[in-house]
Amino acid sequence: MKLKFALSSAATTVALTLGASAFAGVGTGEVTLIHMGDLHGHLVPHPSVRSDAAGKTEGGVARIYTLVNHIRRANAGKTLLVNTGDTVHGSAEAMFTQGEAMIKVLNAFEFDAYAPGNWDYVYGTDRFLSDFIGPDAKAKWHPVIANLYYDNYPGLQAKNGQTVAPPYLVKQVNGLRVGIIGFTSDRGPQAGDPKITAGLRFTDGAAEYDKYVKELRAQDVDLVVVISELGLHGNLSLADAIPGVDVILSSDKHEVTPVPVVSRNGTLIVEQGMDGQAVGELRLSVKKGKVIAKKYVSHRITEKLAEDPNIAALVAQARAPMVRGPQFRAGAVTNPFSGAPLRQPIDTVVGQTEVALHRSNFANEAMPAVLEGSSHDMLTDAFRAQAGAQLGVITGFRYGTVVAPGPIKLEDLYHFLPVGAQIARGELTGAQIKQSLEGKPQNAQARAGEWVNGWTAGFSGLTADFDPSASQDSRVSNVRINGQPVQLDATYTVAGFYYDQIPTLINRLSANNIRVLRDKDGGMLDATEVVTMYLESLPGKTLRAQDLELNRIRLVKPLPKAEHGIREIQPLGAVSKQ
């Protein structure tokens, strides 16, 4: 294989030449795949402060549409636009409308195929089906889902064991028959009601991958494309084990692939990060059984792209009931998870920060995101302070937006905390706290002791050492709580996420003596309101650098080196040696 690539501030371009596929059909032509995924509710641009920043801001669906239109015009009649999930959750606009705000805007994109992500199920099975499945679905996105089945869904027991959506579709594009197989996550959303996906059954996709690749190849398709929310590691493992797929457009773990990852069987795998920061363009040429990837570009979505006026108008319309202006009504919309009302416009400034707040540093940089983020440090400080607890805790995830030094808006807090939780104080043992730091491999295909993914939980009031080279469950040492060594059999007060649907848990850990934070009148408080109260308690309502202790989790040995140019979560495990 020959690789040539050139970097620019706005995009990464790769020209590749691949050998002939043993599974090719007979058609000849070109097709350009346009790929977006992991949008996580981001309608408008957000700041870019990471070391690879291509502009001052990133994202914004009106900018994305401008790029999509440009690619479509440049390749008229030769494009397919796909969305690989985690779209309708992750922002105030998404949450308070249960995804409807995103659907109304993105219907204008005219997706050719869609594979849902785990967070696209977060509003419940009924909502998922009405939004995405069937001819009357609100989202006109053409879902393909090979590994999701009906499982005693009320009123549809006759469909038990059937796939919820077609497992694949075949598109005729510029003289080519393109088969597209879709895979959703192998898990539902890990927040709120554990019964949120009742009536649905997920699989890891392995059996379906093998089955439908063979089925499509038997139909003499010219190109097999998988669109998948199984994550880069999961998708690479499948492509290494099973031949016959030309391209996998991947989502889930938020990596940006500067060059395609190539499986042992020659499958190209690409992923575009999160929150609309990048959109992929992969131009393929097929001629008499030979597939050539002529060009791959991971386009960065920055202020260099003008906003499409029609999409910008749809975005403004979707946001109007929640931002300052004549359409906003306090309490008119409520959090679907807790019932807490939206009391003030989401563009309200609720504080200031001298520190950039995010969890996105690369694995070879100070305070890498797999271990810690300044956003999580601030949030857990807020939980701890407002609850009067010894510790604050939050699930380890690189989820949410970026807040540059300057104003913090309420909508920023909703991007950080889109899971609709309340905050409660309870008691956990030292052993529970250490285990939550250890985490677990987030892919069942991980081998014992292998570094795969697992994000470390965020804590306030705690420091620890972390050794990524140690075996699982033995990576964390020297755990100190407020400066004192942790006692595994001792009990500590901890503040974190709480849901009425699982009233014995804090941050998904079984806790004792739980007390939910309420306002002065005993009313419901959303987690964003708890953080707002904390910011208001700071001098000048400003988070100063000296107020925020960073590097709470100390690396005692380096994280694994990057592979395939991906500096975010490495290595992948089953990695091809090309």
KAJO-V408161 format. One record per run of one state. SS is the DSSP state (alpha for helix, beta for strand, coil for the rest). FROM is the first residue (numbers start at 1). LEN is the number of residues. If there is no record, write none. Layout:
SS/FROM/LEN + SS/FROM/LEN
//
This chain:
coil/1/1 + beta/2/6 + coil/8/3 + beta/11/7 + coil/18/11 + beta/29/8 + coil/37/9 + beta/46/2 + coil/48/9 + beta/57/2 + coil/59/2 + alpha/61/14 + coil/75/4 + beta/79/5 + coil/84/8 + alpha/92/5 + coil/97/3 + alpha/100/10 + coil/110/3 + beta/113/2 + coil/115/3 + alpha/118/4 + coil/122/3 + alpha/125/8 + coil/133/10 + beta/143/1 + coil/144/4 + beta/148/3 + coil/151/6 + alpha/157/3 + coil/160/3 + beta/163/1 + coil/164/4 + beta/168/6 + coil/174/2 + beta/176/8 + coil/184/16 + beta/200/3 + coil/203/3 + alpha/206/13 + coil/219/4 + beta/223/6 + coil/229/2 + alpha/231/11 + coil/242/5 + beta/247/4 + coil/251/5 + beta/256/1 + coil/257/4 + beta/261/2 + coil/263/5 + beta/268/5 + coil/273/5 + beta/278/10 + coil/288/2 + beta/290/11 + coil/301/8 + alpha/309/14 + coil/323/11 + beta/334/1 + coil/335/6 + beta/341/1 + coil/342/7 + beta/349/5 + coil/354/3 + beta/357/1 + coil/358/16 + alpha/374/14 + coil/388/3 + beta/391/4 + coil/395/8 + beta/403/1 + coil/404/2 + beta/406/4 + alpha/410/7 + coil/417/5 + beta/422/8 + alpha/430/9 + coil/439/19 + beta/458/3 + coil/461/1 + beta/462/5 + coil/467/9 + beta/476/6 + coil/482/2 + beta/484/2 + coil/486/5 + beta/491/8 + coil/499/1 + alpha/500/3 + coil/503/2 + beta/505/2 + coil/507/2 + beta/509/2 + coil/511/1 + beta/512/5 + coil/517/10 + alpha/527/11 + coil/538/1 + alpha/539/3 + beta/542/2 + coil/544/1 + alpha/545/3 + coil/548/5 + beta/553/3 + coil/556/7 + beta/563/1 + coil/564/2 + beta/566/1 + coil/567/12
//
